[in-house]
């Protein structure tokens, strides 16, 4: 999940949604027009195999202790380092903890040395999952820098410093243990219905994306030992600080010894603050992207990359897990009073 340069114009005049916007070329950054494909109603993937509508409930998935993702590389998970009975964590009571692991530490994807992930920025209520950006009430201006190595820890890693100005919410569906089996997919349609409420002109970076199970260490430059390409699918990225209503839908193809090739589609929606359904249809040979009832772009095996190192794209043949998070966006400025909310109605997988 990285900030991407706009490279592909998507003409949306054929879409049925009244609040789609046609996109005009800007600053000479657009490539050839992408083509609206077959409506999603004609999908081959109709069997619903997973759904979370964030309605809350009873039973072990809602009463068990949450699992936390403690480090950048997603390989260190364990008991959450907080008392979930405290009032600031009340929002996670209705989270399906059999599926979702909570981000709880500084993380590269929070970015900017301004954010740390914290469960207090997660809330399940009113049938929605709310991933928030919040000012950190415990930020100490004279404390250790956000993201600094904690050299008192016997296994410090790189990103233990959590004295950050802002808190952010994030989850993943990766397997942890029998109690938290998570949820992944190999092919099919993966979709999310969500909206993003922006509260400042310099906002956050919501994302819905997938990463292969057991591949790499979670950050592309660490992908050095894998023989096969590691393919990241970005179903939704929105850089609210700089891109207005432009959304990115992308494939990153990381191979041994390379930072990765990229194929990106860019689309603009009039109101990202309205609910839209964002998804992919993933087959062995291609990934097709859509928003609501329109396909927007696609990437096929062997298609050329349109950003990054020259090369051709590969499709992942490995089951991948889902991530939903909001955070920063590279070096872009962020307002310290930010209270943005990434509100998700449902996440579904069809096969």
matplotlib code that plots the C-alpha trace (Angstrom):
import matplotlib.pyplot as plt

x = [0.0, 1.9, 1.1, 0.7, 1.0, -2.2, -1.7, -4.9, -8.1, -11.3, -14.3, -17.3, -20.1, -21.5, -21.9, -25.4, -24.6, -25.9, -23.0, -20.2, -18.0, -16.4, -12.7, -10.9, -7.2, -5.0, -1.4, -0.5, -0.4, -3.1, -2.5, -5.0, -8.6, -9.6, -12.7, -15.8, -16.3, -19.2, -21.6, -20.8, -24.3, -23.0, -20.3, -19.3, -18.8, -22.3, -21.8, -21.3, -18.7, -17.9, -19.7, -19.3, -22.0, -20.6, -23.9, -22.3, -23.6, -22.9, -20.8, -17.1, -16.3, -17.5, -16.5, -13.0, -9.9, -8.8, -5.6, -3.2, -0.8, 2.2, 4.8, 5.2, 6.1, 2.7, 4.6, 4.5, 1.0, -0.2, -2.2, -3.1, -1.0, -4.0, -7.0, -9.9, -12.3, -11.1, -13.5, -11.3, -11.5, -15.3, -15.7, -14.2, -16.7, -18.8, -15.9, -15.8, -12.6, -12.6, -11.9, -10.1, -6.7, -6.2, -3.3, -1.7, 1.7, 3.5, 3.5, 4.9, 1.5, 0.5, 3.4, 4.6, 6.0, 2.7, 0.4, 0.4, -2.3, -4.4, -7.6, -9.2, -9.5, -11.7, -15.5, -18.2, -21.6, -24.9, -24.0, -20.8, -17.1, -15.5, -11.8, -10.8, -8.0, -7.8, -5.5, -3.4, -4.4, -1.1, 1.3, 4.3, 6.2, 9.4, 9.1, 10.7, 10.0, 7.1, 8.5, 11.8, 13.4, 12.8, 16.3, 15.1, 13.1, 15.0, 13.5, 13.0, 12.4, 12.3, 9.0, 8.2, 8.0, 4.3, 4.6, 2.8, 0.5, -2.3, -4.0, -5.4, -7.6, -6.6, -7.5, -6.4, -7.9, -4.7, -4.6, -3.3, -4.4, -7.5, -9.2, -8.5, -8.5, -9.0, -10.3, -8.4, -9.4, -7.9, -9.8, -13.4, -15.0, -13.9, -15.8, -16.3, -19.1, -17.7, -17.5, -14.9, -15.7, -12.9, -12.7, -9.6, -8.1, -5.0, -6.5, -5.7, -5.2, -8.0, -7.2, -8.7, -6.1, -4.9, -1.5, -0.5, -0.6, 2.9, 4.7, 7.4, 7.4, 4.8, 6.9, 7.9, 11.6, 11.9, 10.8, 14.2, 13.9, 10.8, 11.2, 7.7, 6.2, 4.4, 1.3, -0.4, -4.0, -5.1, -8.9, -9.2, -6.7, -7.7, -5.1, -7.4, -4.5, -3.7, -6.0, -9.4, -11.8, -9.4, -9.2, -6.5, -7.1, -3.8, -1.7, 1.9, 4.0, 7.1, 9.8, 13.1, 15.6, 13.1, 11.0, 8.1, 6.2, 2.8, -0.3, -2.7, -6.2, -7.3, -11.0, -12.8, -16.1, -18.1, -18.7, -16.4, -18.5, -21.3, -21.4, -19.9, -19.0, -15.4, -14.2, -12.1, -12.9, -9.7, -9.1, -5.8, -5.2, -6.5, -7.9, -10.8, -11.7, -15.1, -16.9, -20.7, -22.1, -19.2, -15.9, -13.2, -10.0, -8.2, -4.8, -4.0, -1.0, 1.7, 0.2, 2.9, 3.4, 2.5, 4.6, 7.8, 10.4, 9.7, 8.2, 5.0, 2.5, 1.9, -1.3, -1.1, -1.7, -1.6, -4.5, -4.5, -5.8, -7.7, -6.5, -8.6, -6.8, -6.5, -3.3, -1.0, 0.2, 3.9, 5.3, 2.0, 1.1, -1.5, -3.6, -3.1, -6.7, -7.8, -10.9, -11.5, -13.7, -13.5, -16.9, -17.4, -20.9, -19.8, -17.0, -17.9, -16.2, -18.0, -16.7]
y = [0.0, 3.0, 6.4, 6.1, 8.6, 9.0, 7.1, 5.9, 7.8, 5.9, 7.2, 6.8, 8.3, 4.8, 4.0, 3.9, 5.6, 9.2, 10.4, 9.2, 12.0, 12.1, 12.7, 15.3, 14.8, 16.8, 17.8, 15.4, 12.4, 10.3, 7.4, 5.8, 5.6, 2.5, 0.6, 0.0, -3.8, -6.1, -5.2, -7.1, -8.6, -11.0, -12.3, -15.9, -15.7, -15.9, -18.2, -16.2, -17.9, -15.1, -12.1, -9.7, -7.1, -5.8, -6.3, -7.5, -10.4, -12.9, -16.0, -16.7, -14.5, -11.4, -12.4, -13.8, -11.7, -9.9, -10.9, -8.1, -7.5, -6.2, -5.4, -4.2, -7.6, -9.2, -12.2, -11.2, -11.5, -12.3, -11.1, -7.4, -5.3, -3.5, -4.2, -4.5, -3.8, -0.2, 2.4, 3.5, 0.0, -0.4, -0.1, -3.5, -5.4, -6.2, -7.0, -10.6, -11.6, -15.0, -13.2, -10.0, -9.3, -5.7, -3.5, -2.3, -0.7, 1.7, 0.5, 1.5, 1.7, 4.3, 6.3, 9.9, 9.2, 10.7, 7.7, 4.6, 1.9, 1.5, -0.4, 2.7, 4.0, 1.0, 0.9, -1.5, 0.1, 0.7, -2.1, -0.5, -0.9, 2.5, 2.9, 6.3, 8.8, 10.4, 12.8, 10.7, 11.8, 10.4, 12.1, 13.5, 16.2, 15.4, 11.7, 9.2, 9.9, 8.2, 5.0, 5.0, 1.7, 0.7, -0.4, -1.6, -4.4, -7.7, -8.0, -4.4, -4.8, -1.4, 0.2, 0.0, 3.7, 4.6, 8.1, 9.5, 12.5, 10.5, 7.1, 5.1, 2.0, -1.1, -4.8, -7.9, -11.3, -13.4, -16.7, -16.6, -19.7, -22.0, -19.3, -16.6, -18.5, -15.3, -15.5, -15.6, -16.3, -17.9, -16.4, -15.2, -11.8, -9.9, -6.7, -4.0, -1.4, 1.7, 5.4, 7.9, 11.0, 13.6, 16.2, 18.2, 19.2, 17.2, 13.8, 10.2, 7.2, 4.5, 1.2, -2.2, -4.6, -8.2, -9.8, -13.5, -15.7, -16.6, -14.5, -12.0, -9.9, -7.4, -4.7, -4.9, -4.1, -7.2, -9.5, -10.9, -14.6, -15.6, -17.5, -16.6, -13.2, -11.8, -9.9, -7.2, -6.4, -2.9, -2.9, 0.7, 3.4, 7.0, 9.6, 12.3, 14.7, 15.2, 13.4, 14.9, 12.2, 10.1, 6.4, 4.0, 0.3, -1.4, -4.5, -4.5, -7.4, -7.9, -10.3, -11.3, -8.5, -5.9, -3.3, -4.2, -3.4, -1.7, -1.6, 1.0, 2.3, 5.6, 6.7, 9.7, 9.6, 12.7, 11.7, 9.3, 10.3, 8.2, 4.4, 2.6, -1.0, -1.6, -5.0, -7.3, -10.4, -12.5, -15.5, -17.4, -15.2, -11.8, -9.4, -7.2, -4.2, -2.6, 0.1, -0.4, -1.9, -1.0, -2.6, 0.0, -1.6, -5.0, -6.5, -9.8, -12.0, -10.7, -7.2, -4.5, -2.5, 1.2, 2.3, 1.3, -1.0, -2.2, -5.6, -7.7, -8.4, -11.8, -12.8, -14.3, -18.0, -17.9, -17.5, -13.9, -12.3, -9.0, -5.7, -2.7, 0.3, 4.1, 6.0, 8.4, 8.8, 9.2, 12.6, 14.5, 16.9, 15.8, 18.0, 17.0, 17.7, 15.0, 13.0, 11.2, 8.1, 5.1, 3.5, 0.0, -1.6, -5.1, -7.2, -10.2, -13.0, -14.9, -17.9]
z = [0.0, -1.2, -2.6, -6.3, -9.2, -11.2, -14.4, -15.9, -16.7, -16.1, -18.1, -15.8, -17.9, -18.7, -15.0, -13.5, -10.3, -10.4, -8.2, -10.4, -11.9, -15.3, -14.9, -17.0, -17.9, -15.5, -15.5, -18.3, -15.9, -17.4, -19.8, -22.2, -21.1, -19.3, -20.4, -18.4, -18.4, -17.9, -15.0, -11.8, -11.9, -14.5, -12.2, -12.2, -8.4, -6.7, -3.7, -0.5, 1.6, 4.1, 5.3, 8.2, 8.5, 11.8, 13.6, 16.8, 18.8, 21.5, 21.7, 21.6, 18.7, 20.6, 24.2, 23.7, 24.2, 21.0, 19.3, 18.4, 15.5, 17.4, 14.6, 11.1, 9.7, 10.7, 12.0, 15.6, 17.0, 20.4, 23.4, 23.2, 25.5, 27.1, 29.3, 27.0, 29.9, 30.0, 28.6, 25.7, 24.3, 24.6, 20.8, 20.1, 22.2, 19.1, 16.8, 15.5, 17.1, 15.5, 12.2, 12.9, 14.5, 15.8, 14.7, 18.0, 17.5, 15.3, 11.7, 8.4, 6.9, 9.6, 8.1, 8.5, 12.0, 13.2, 13.6, 15.8, 15.5, 18.6, 19.4, 20.9, 17.3, 16.4, 17.1, 16.0, 16.5, 14.6, 12.1, 11.0, 11.6, 12.3, 11.8, 13.1, 13.3, 16.7, 18.5, 20.9, 24.5, 25.8, 23.3, 25.1, 23.1, 25.0, 24.8, 22.4, 18.8, 17.1, 15.4, 17.3, 18.1, 21.7, 22.7, 26.1, 24.4, 23.9, 20.5, 19.4, 15.7, 14.0, 14.9, 18.5, 19.4, 19.9, 21.2, 18.2, 17.7, 16.2, 16.7, 13.8, 13.5, 11.5, 11.2, 9.3, 8.8, 8.8, 10.7, 14.2, 16.0, 16.3, 18.4, 15.8, 12.4, 10.4, 6.8, 3.5, -0.1, -3.2, -6.2, -6.1, -5.5, -2.5, -1.8, 0.9, 1.2, 2.9, 3.1, 4.2, 6.2, 6.0, 8.7, 7.7, 4.4, 5.3, 5.9, 6.2, 3.8, 4.0, 2.4, 1.7, 0.4, 0.3, 0.9, 0.3, 3.4, 4.6, 2.0, 2.7, 5.9, 5.2, 3.7, 0.0, 0.4, 2.7, -0.1, -0.9, -0.3, -2.1, -5.4, -6.7, -7.2, -4.2, -5.4, -3.4, -4.4, -3.5, -3.8, -2.5, -1.6, -1.1, -0.3, 1.2, 1.7, -2.0, -4.3, -3.6, -4.7, -6.7, -5.7, -6.6, -7.5, -8.0, -8.3, -7.0, -8.2, -6.0, -7.1, -5.6, -5.8, -7.1, -5.3, -7.5, -10.7, -10.5, -12.6, -11.4, -12.3, -11.0, -10.6, -9.2, -7.3, -6.5, -2.9, -1.2, 1.9, 0.4, 0.6, -2.3, -2.9, -3.9, -5.0, -7.1, -9.1, -8.9, -11.2, -11.9, -14.9, -14.0, -11.4, -12.4, -10.3, -9.8, -7.9, -7.4, -10.6, -13.0, -13.6, -13.7, -14.7, -14.9, -14.8, -16.6, -16.3, -18.7, -19.0, -18.8, -15.7, -15.9, -12.9, -11.2, -12.8, -16.4, -16.5, -16.8, -14.1, -12.4, -10.6, -7.1, -6.9, -3.1, -0.7, 0.6, 3.7, 4.0, 5.6, 6.4, 7.8, 7.9, 8.5, 6.9, 3.3, 2.8, 3.4, 3.0, 5.8, 8.3, 10.6, 14.2, 15.0, 12.5, 13.3, 10.0, 10.0, 7.6, 8.1, 6.7, 6.4, 5.2, 3.9, 1.8, -0.2, -3.0, -4.8]

ax = plt.figure().add_subplot(projection="3d")
ax.plot(x, y, z, "-o")
ax.set_aspect("equal")
plt.show()
